[in-house]
Amino acid sequence: MESLKIFCQSLFQREIVANRFLWVVADKQSGRRVDDQNCHLNLKRVSACSTWLIIVVLLAGCTADDNQKDLSGDAAISNQTAPDKGKYMGEKIVKTDAEWEKVLTPQQFYVTRKKGTEPAGSGEYAYSEGKGIYQCVCCELPLFASENKFDSGTGWPSFDTPFVGNNVAEEEDRGFFTVRTEVLCGRCNAHLGHVFPDGPPETTGLRYCINSAALKLEPKEQDGNTQKQ
């Protein structure tokens, strides 16, 4: 709107200059210059009409821009992408290590609570073709769908996208003298694995490399339906 005010001021200044301008023509018979007042009046009207027309167009453009910004904001909320992952909207689950040890196996605890990694090819779901939803082994939050699982040849379960984006959080991991993107459960902060940009190019191009010990497969019901949480 500030730019609109400046532009309008400029237009009005131009109109004042135009109003002071007298259309001058040469009389063919006398050779004297004659001020054409009719041309002067027409010039005033054209200048005024043009000014208001441009203002109306600019106002419409500003309104459209504002509406577009509002729509973009709504879209950002309903279609959250990578930078918004991990902003789980439900109630967080926080427990002490002692509490987790009571409900997890030693391998599950090592992977999910101590950020460990299972040996390649040793996990239960490394080569599984079971259908359903892979949940967090700690809190049963849905994380990945079997439809998005693919054989990456790495020996770990791999997915090209989360089941629900906000159920999966991402953080920078600078361990082992390298920089990677860590993947965690959005609800209980369990370590799941890492995500890499070398997934299937025909889908997302991402590879969520997940430890089997961090997952629990919830098979599909007979009707093929599963419930998102």
N, C-alpha and C positions, 0 to 999 in steps of 0.2 A: 504493500500500500504506500510505503514511503516513496518508492520509485514512481508511483502513479501521481503523487502530489507534485513531485518535481517536474514530471512531464507535463502536467496540466498547467503549472505556472509558466512553463516555456511556451505552451500553446497560446495562453492568454496574452503574453507579451508579444507574440507574433501577430495576434489579432489587432492589438493596439497599433503596432507599426503599420499593419495593412489598412486600418481605418484612417490613418493619417496620410496614406498614399492617395494621390489624385491621378486619375487616369488622364494622361495628356496626349492629345492628338493634334495634328496640323491641319488647319483649315486650307483646303486646296485653293480657294479663291484669294484670300487675303494673305495666306502664307503665315498667319499668326497662330500661335499655340492656343488651344482652347481646352479648358478643364471640363471634362465630361463628368458631371455630377451623377448621372444615371449609372455610369460604370462604377463610380465610387460607391454608390449605395448597394449595387449588386455584389460588389466585392465584399462589403461588410456582411451581407447575408450569407454568401457562400462560406466566408471564413468562420462565421458563428456556427453555421450548421455543421461544417466539417469538424469543428472543435468538439461539439457535443456528441457527434457520431463516434469520434475516436474515443471519447471518455466512456461512452456506453460499452464499446467493444472491450476496452481495457478492464472495466468493472466486471464484465462477464467472464473475461479471462482469469481475473483474480479469484472470482468465486469458483470457477472450475478447478483452479489449482488447489484451493482450500479443500474442496470436496474430494479431489483426488488424494490429497494428503490424508484425509480422514479415512477413505476407503483403504489406502495402503496400510494405515495403522490397524484397521480391522483385519485385513488379510494377514498381517504379521502375527496377530494374536491367534487366528484360527489355523494358520499354516506355519507353525513355528519350525524353523530349520536348524541347521547345525549349531549356530551360536546360542540358540535357546534350549538346546538339549540339556537335560538334567534339572530343569526347573519343574520338578515333580510337584503337582498341585495338591496331592493328597497328604495325609499325615506321615511324617518321617518316622522311621523305626531306628531307635538308638539303643544299643545294648553294650555291656562291657564284654571284654574278651572271655571272661569266665562264663558269662551267660551264653555266649555263642558256642563255646566249647561243649556245652551241655546238649546242644541240639544238632551239632555238625560232627561229621567224621573227621579224623585228623587231617585227611587230605583236603576235605572241603574247607576246613578251618585255615589250613596253610595257604590255600589259594585265595579264598575270598577275604579273609581278615588280615593276612600277612603279605598279601600281594605276591603270592608264589606262582609258579608255572609248572604244570604237569608235563612229563616227558611227551614228546611228539608221538602220536599214534597209540598212546596208552589209554586215552580217555574213552569212556563209555559211548559217547556220541560222535567220536571222530569220524566214523564211517557209517553212522546210523542213517537209515532211510525212513525212520518212523515219521508218521504224520501227526501234527498237532502243534502246540505252542510250547516253546522252551521258556520256562519260568526261572526266576532267581531261586537258587537252592536255599537261600537264607530266609527270604520273606515271601516267596511265591508270586512276585510281581511278573506279569507277562513281559518278556524281553524280545524274543525272536520267534518268527513263524517258520515252520518247516518248509513252506513254499519259497522262502528266501534263503534257504541253505544250499550251498554248492560245494563241490569237491575242489578245494584249492590246491590239493597235493601237498599240503604242509603238515598234515597229521593232527590238526586241530579243527574242531567244528568251525565252519566259516559261513558268514551271512553277508548279504549285500546291503541290508537295511534293517533297522529295528522294527519290531512289531508295532510299537507306539513310540514315536520319537522322544517324547519327554520322559519316558521310563528309563532311558539310557543316558547317562551323564558322560561327559568327556573332560579329561584334564591332561595338562602337559606332564609328561613323565621324562625326567632327565637322568634316570638310573642307567647303570651299565655304560657310562660314557657316551650316551647317545640321547637324542631327543625323539620321543615317540608320543602318541596320543593314547592315553589310558582310557579304558571303557569301564564304567562302574554302574551299579544298580542305582537308579534315581531315588529309590525309597530307603534303602538301608546302607548305601554306599559300599556294597560288596565289590571287591575287585573281580572283574570278569575276564579281562584280556586287553587287547589293543586293537585299534583300527588303522588300516593302511590304505593308501590310494592306489592299490594294484588289483582291485576287484574286477568283476566282469564289466567291460566297457559298454556292453549293450544294455546294462541296467543303470546302476549308480556309479560304477567305477570304484566302489569301496569294498574293502574286505575286513569285516569284523571278525578278528581271530580270537575265539573265545575258548576258555578252558571248560572241558566237560564237567569238571568238579564243581563249577559254579552254576551249572544248569540242572534243571529237572524237567523232563518232557511230560507235558500233560496231553495225553492222546486225544484226538478228535472224537466227538460223540458220533453215534451211528448216522445222524443226519448231517454230519460234516460241520456242525456249528461249534464255535468256541466263543468264549465270552471275554471281552476286553475289560480290564480293570482300570 
